[in-house]
Amino acid sequence: MIKIVKHGEVTQILMARDIDGQPVYTMACYFVDGLMIDTGPYHVNQEISEKITSLDIKQIINTHHHEDHIGNNSLLLDTYNLPYVLAHEKAVPLIENPELWIHELKPYQLFAWGEPPASKAKTIEKEISTDKYSFEIIHTPGHSEDHICLLEKKQGWLFSGDIFLTENPAVARSDENINMIINSIDEILKHDFNTIFCASGKIVEKGKQAMQNRYDNFIKIRDQVIKMYKEGHDPKEIR
């Protein structure tokens, strides 16, 4: 399933595997002024050519190396005759050699998103420009060590990848580092922005306040966990 939604100058591309007419684990890529932010899961690759041919893709960025974000890199690089995608330096070897990590994928990840093919990648600079816009690249590790966000200061846009899912975090991946996520959110909050474009598909207005709420709730959870641990509670009980 691929669904295209316009939000002013930003095009949101919702992608998901379709099972019996129902989308499974939807994620969102974004396109703005020639720049494609993430390429989605491999399971939608057969739809890509017919659904996004109207987009004039000139550059591709991966917010991180996870399979639902890089699955169509190779296809789009070939389609638009581009030499490489741009990503954080820690993501480059993982994008170019998925065999280094795809054996760690859980069954639901393989079912929902599939195995991404290898693609050529290059380390992104601290800033990237299109004809109309300039994006600051912010390293935001925690969800993964190679995670980045893109900030367009004049427009107040934050393309947040997977650093923002909800204001009230209730679950975490086993491979996430919550302390690093907290530090990354703290770094993001040093900047001004209004609209968050999330890889989950959410578009959040009053985004800085929402991000602050997420930060505050993470701190509360962390403090509670530390308190319970010091009181002698078992980790399973804390969880």
Secondary structure, DSSP 8 states (H G I E B T S, - for coil): -EEEEEETTEEEEEEEEEETTEEEEEEEEEEETTEEE----GGGHHHHHHHSTT----EEE-SS--HHHHTTHHHHHHHTT-S-EEE-TTTHHHHH-GGGTGGG--HHHHHHT-------EEE--SEEE-SS-EEEEEE--SSSTT-EEEEETTTTEEEEETS-S-SS-----TT--HHHHHHHHHHHTTS--SEEEETTS-EESSHHHHHHHHHHHHHHHHHHHHHHHHTT--HHHH-
